[in-house]
Amino acid sequence: MVRVVVGSKNPTKIEGTRLAFAQYFDDVEVVGVEVNTSVPPQPFDSETIRGAIERAKKAYSSEFDFSVGIEAGLFKFEHTISGYLDFQVAAVYDGENCTIGFGPGFEYPRSVVDEVLRGKEVGEVMERVSGIKNLGKKWGAVHYLSKGAISRTELSRISVTMALIPLLNHEMYL
């Protein structure tokens, strides 16, 4: 059995991690633990990557084969409507090596980003916009904005899968 700990209690991150590992391992157990990071509640750019790494490393213990940190954040990009894209970043840690993966990026409406730039968190703004309480722990803003085509669980699965690539092909990354 492969045991994995996620540095979050968010059910979408835990299930996305389980789905990612289940693609490669027959018997997977995934648990979530709460961890604190030095990253602000609404991370931007490299803070997002650092948050994923911190979550993975702080969650790790010898009881587990792997730990996973997942952090969503806004990355500044030219040629976008709002100036930012949201990416879910995953870090997978095996006690020695930490690998990184990204999920697909998407854009929030300019009005949402404007509120975030004034100090609000995306989740808080999107709960108000969507009218769905705890949106980020259910389907995520991406589910609302994509009209149900993709969920936060799926973004987590994809980002964790991308982070697993170097570990699955260890001999190529030596």
N, C-alpha and C positions, 0 to 999 in steps of 0.2 A: 504494500500500500504506500502511495505517495501522500505525504502530509504537507499541507500548505497553509500558511497563516497570511491573512490579509490585514494590512494596517488600517483598517476601517471597519465600522459596524454597519456600513451602508449595504443593504441587501443587494442592490444592483451591482456593486463592485464584487461582492462575495460570489454571487451567481455567475457573473461574467468570468471571474477567475476559475471557478469550477468548470465551466464550459470549455475554457481555453485548455486547461490541463487534461480534461477528459478526452480531448482530441488525440492525445498522445499516450496517456496512461490509462490502464483498465480500471484500476481501483484508486480513487482520489478522495481524500477527505480535506475539506476546506473550512477553516474557521476564521472569524473576524475578531480583531481586538482593537480597542481604541488606543491611538497613539497621539502624542502632541508633536507638532513640528514647529520650526522657526518661521515657517511660511505664513504670510497673512491669509485670512479666510478667503479672499479673492485674489489668487495669484495671477501674475502677468509674466509672460515670456519665460526666462530661465528659472524664475521662482517656481514655476509649475514642475519643471524637471527636478529641481532640488527637492521639492515637496514629495514627489513620488519616491525618490531615492531615500529620503529621510524616513518615510513611512515604511518602506521595505526593510531598511536596516534596523529601525527601532522595534519592529514587530518580530524580527528573527530571534529564534532560540534554537538550541540543539534538539528540541523536541520535534522540529520540523525539517523537512527536506528543502523546502523553499519558503521564502516570504515574498509578498507582493505589496507594492505601494502603487496606488492609482491616484492621480491628481488631475483635475480638469482646470484649465486656465485659458486666458485670452492671450493670443500672440499677435503682435502688431504686424500688419501686412499692408503694403501699398496695393492699389488697384482693387480694393474691396469697398463695399458700400459704407461700412462703419469704421474701417481702418483696422479691424481685428477679426481673427478667426479663433474659434474655440477648438482646442484639441484635448483629448483625454490622453494622458501620458502614463505608461506603466513602467515600473522597475521591478525586475525579478532578481532576487538575491539568494545565493546558495550557501551563504556563510563565508564565501571567498570572493566570488565575482558578482558584479551587479550589471545587468543588461537592461537596455532601454527600448521601449517601443511606443509608437504613436498610433492612435486611432484616426479615422478620417476626420478632417476638419470641417467645420460648418460656421456660418455667420449668423449672428443675432441681428435683429432689427436695430437700426441706428438709435432709436429711442431707448432701447434696453442698454446698449453700450454707453450712451450718454449718462444714464443713471448710475451705471457701474463706475464710470470715470469720476462721478461725484461722490463715490464712497459706498454705494450699495453693493451687495453681493448678487451675482447673476441669479442664484436660486431664489432669493427674496423677490427680485423684480419679476422673474418668470412665474412665480406662484401667483402674484397679483395679476399679471397679464392673462394667465391661463385660467385662473380661478380654481386651481387644483392645489390643495394643501399637501405639503411634503412631496412635491413633484419630483425632486431630485432623488428621493428614496423609493419612488414608484417606477416611473418610466423615463423620467428625465425630460428636460426641455427639448432635447432633440426629437423625442417621440411626439411631443406637441407640435413642434415646428415642421416636422416631416410628415405630418398628418398620419402618424402611426406606422410609417414605413420602417423606422429603425428606433430601437430603444437604447437607453443608457447601458443596459445589460449587454447589448450587442457591441456598443462602443468599447465597453470594458473587455469583452471577449477578444475583440480584434486587437486592442492595444497590448493586452497580455500575450496574445499569440505572437505579435511582432517582437515583443521583448524576449520570448522564448527561443527565437530563431538561433542566436549564437549558442545557446545551451544545447539545442537539439542537434547542432552541427559543430560540436565542440572542436573536432579535428581540423575544421576549416578556419577556426578563429584562434588557433594557438599562436 
